[in-house]
């Protein structure tokens, strides 16, 4: 019995290592994608022109498509976790938030004030399951709970 427990523990450790490596590869793929590089470049600029922000449906499509390719179940898990409380704009924000930009860069990309981003994060956090609110940031919650 002890030997079986030991083998089970070894297998679980191996699964954890593979899962962690897979998540790292997903993040690398996201960052090295065309859209990932493009919005990272835009986030580094001091100021964006209106046409450079991601404030319209045409600008969001490449972002949501890339996330859906890398994390195929993201939308359905997001919808299952938050349904029916998230607005469409909040869904889109969650997609952007997976990229890991800070609030100022997200505000720049969205063409809004950083306080607006903080408020958006706060509203989404309030809609998260109660047990997860204090233990992790919104991004960590999205990655750990929805992108495994």
C-alpha positions as a Python dict, from the first residue, in 0.01 Angstrom:
ca = {
    (1, 'X'): (0, 0, 0),
    (2, 'X'): (283, 239, 85),
    (3, 'X'): (446, 166, -249),
    (4, 'X'): (123, 246, -435),
    (5, 'X'): (89, 572, -245),
    (6, 'X'): (447, 661, -331),
    (7, 'X'): (388, 586, -703),
    (8, 'X'): (68, 792, -696),
    (9, 'X'): (257, 1082, -541),
    (10, 'X'): (530, 1055, -805),
    (11, 'X'): (271, 1052, -1083),
    (12, 'X'): (95, 1354, -934),
    (13, 'X'): (426, 1540, -911),
    (14, 'X'): (494, 1457, -1275),
    (15, 'X'): (145, 1576, -1376),
    (16, 'X'): (204, 1902, -1188),
    (17, 'X'): (535, 1958, -1367),
    (18, 'X'): (380, 1888, -1708),
    (19, 'X'): (83, 2115, -1630),
    (20, 'X'): (312, 2399, -1523),
    (21, 'X'): (526, 2360, -1835),
    (22, 'X'): (216, 2355, -2055),
    (23, 'X'): (91, 2678, -1897),
    (24, 'X'): (434, 2835, -1955),
    (25, 'X'): (423, 2733, -2320),
    (26, 'X'): (74, 2877, -2358),
    (27, 'X'): (190, 3208, -2210),
    (28, 'X'): (496, 3211, -2438),
    (29, 'X'): (275, 3144, -2739),
    (30, 'X'): (47, 3429, -2637),
    (31, 'X'): (335, 3672, -2591),
    (32, 'X'): (503, 3571, -2918),
    (33, 'X'): (183, 3581, -3124),
    (34, 'X'): (140, 3859, -3377),
    (35, 'X'): (-138, 4022, -3175),
    (36, 'X'): (56, 3975, -2851),
    (37, 'X'): (359, 4152, -2995),
    (38, 'X'): (142, 4422, -3151),
    (39, 'X'): (-40, 4519, -2835),
    (40, 'X'): (281, 4494, -2629),
    (41, 'X'): (441, 4742, -2871),
    (42, 'X'): (140, 4973, -2845),
    (43, 'X'): (145, 4951, -2465),
    (44, 'X'): (507, 5074, -2462),
    (45, 'X'): (421, 5393, -2650),
    (46, 'X'): (377, 5710, -2448),
    (47, 'X'): (45, 5801, -2608),
    (48, 'X'): (-178, 5627, -2856),
    (49, 'X'): (-386, 5781, -3130),
    (50, 'X'): (-756, 5695, -3124),
    (51, 'X'): (-718, 5459, -3420),
    (52, 'X'): (-449, 5261, -3231),
    (53, 'X'): (-661, 5179, -2927),
    (54, 'X'): (-863, 4860, -2902),
    (55, 'X'): (-1193, 5032, -2853),
    (56, 'X'): (-1393, 4880, -3141),
    (57, 'X'): (-1511, 4532, -3242),
    (58, 'X'): (-1263, 4511, -3529),
    (59, 'X'): (-973, 4565, -3288),
    (60, 'X'): (-1102, 4305, -3040),
    (61, 'X'): (-1143, 4022, -3289),
    (62, 'X'): (-771, 3932, -3321),
    (63, 'X'): (-734, 3938, -2942),
    (64, 'X'): (-1028, 3711, -2870),
    (65, 'X'): (-935, 3481, -3160),
    (66, 'X'): (-580, 3436, -3037),
    (67, 'X'): (-686, 3369, -2678),
    (68, 'X'): (-947, 3120, -2803),
    (69, 'X'): (-680, 2938, -3007),
    (70, 'X'): (-439, 2914, -2716),
    (71, 'X'): (-701, 2856, -2447),
    (72, 'X'): (-991, 2685, -2632),
    (73, 'X'): (-1225, 2666, -2333),
    (74, 'X'): (-1166, 3017, -2202),
    (75, 'X'): (-1493, 3173, -2317),
    (76, 'X'): (-1713, 2887, -2202),
    (77, 'X'): (-1538, 2867, -1863),
    (78, 'X'): (-1561, 3243, -1822),
    (79, 'X'): (-1929, 3232, -1908),
    (80, 'X'): (-1992, 2936, -1673),
    (81, 'X'): (-1807, 3106, -1388),
    (82, 'X'): (-1963, 3451, -1420),
    (83, 'X'): (-2294, 3388, -1601),
    (84, 'X'): (-2507, 3596, -1627),
    (85, 'X'): (-2332, 3875, -1443),
    (86, 'X'): (-2057, 3987, -1685),
    (87, 'X'): (-2134, 4239, -1953),
    (88, 'X'): (-1994, 4187, -2302),
    (89, 'X'): (-1740, 4463, -2236),
    (90, 'X'): (-1628, 4285, -1917),
    (91, 'X'): (-1586, 3960, -2112),
    (92, 'X'): (-1361, 4142, -2357),
    (93, 'X'): (-1168, 4301, -2073),
    (94, 'X'): (-1100, 3954, -1927),
    (95, 'X'): (-950, 3854, -2262),
    (96, 'X'): (-716, 4154, -2256),
    (97, 'X'): (-632, 4099, -1892),
    (98, 'X'): (-489, 3754, -1967),
    (99, 'X'): (-200, 3925, -2148),
    (100, 'X'): (-78, 4053, -1811),
    (101, 'X'): (-47, 4426, -1873),
    (102, 'X'): (-59, 4658, -1576),
    (103, 'X'): (-354, 4891, -1530),
    (104, 'X'): (-185, 5190, -1690),
    (105, 'X'): (-96, 4996, -2005),
    (106, 'X'): (-445, 4849, -2025),
    (107, 'X'): (-591, 5198, -1989),
    (108, 'X'): (-368, 5322, -2270),
    (109, 'X'): (-468, 5030, -2494),
    (110, 'X'): (-836, 5088, -2423),
    (111, 'X'): (-811, 5466, -2457),
    (112, 'X'): (-948, 5524, -2108),
    (113, 'X'): (-835, 5666, -1775),
    (114, 'X'): (-642, 5425, -1544),
    (115, 'X'): (-912, 5478, -1282),
    (116, 'X'): (-1161, 5330, -1528),
    (117, 'X'): (-949, 5015, -1551),
    (118, 'X'): (-926, 4991, -1172),
    (119, 'X'): (-1305, 5026, -1149),
    (120, 'X'): (-1355, 4763, -1419),
    (121, 'X'): (-1126, 4520, -1234),
    (122, 'X'): (-1308, 4592, -911),
    (123, 'X'): (-1649, 4526, -1066),
    (124, 'X'): (-1534, 4199, -1222),
    (125, 'X'): (-1374, 4094, -893),
    (126, 'X'): (-1704, 4154, -715),
    (127, 'X'): (-1866, 3913, -958),
    (128, 'X'): (-1612, 3638, -894),
    (129, 'X'): (-1702, 3344, -674),
    (130, 'X'): (-1676, 3458, -312),
    (131, 'X'): (-1410, 3206, -208),
    (132, 'X'): (-1160, 3321, -472),
    (133, 'X'): (-1177, 3696, -419),
    (134, 'X'): (-922, 3730, -142),
    (135, 'X'): (-681, 3456, -242),
    (136, 'X'): (-579, 3574, -589),
    (137, 'X'): (-570, 3870, -823),
    (138, 'X'): (-813, 3873, -1113),
    (139, 'X'): (-542, 3768, -1360),
    (140, 'X'): (-425, 3484, -1135),
    (141, 'X'): (-786, 3373, -1096),
    (142, 'X'): (-838, 3373, -1472),
    (143, 'X'): (-519, 3179, -1535),
    (144, 'X'): (-532, 2934, -1246),
    (145, 'X'): (-902, 2859, -1258),
    (146, 'X'): (-1001, 2907, -1619),
    (147, 'X'): (-689, 2844, -1823),
    (148, 'X'): (-561, 2519, -1673),
}
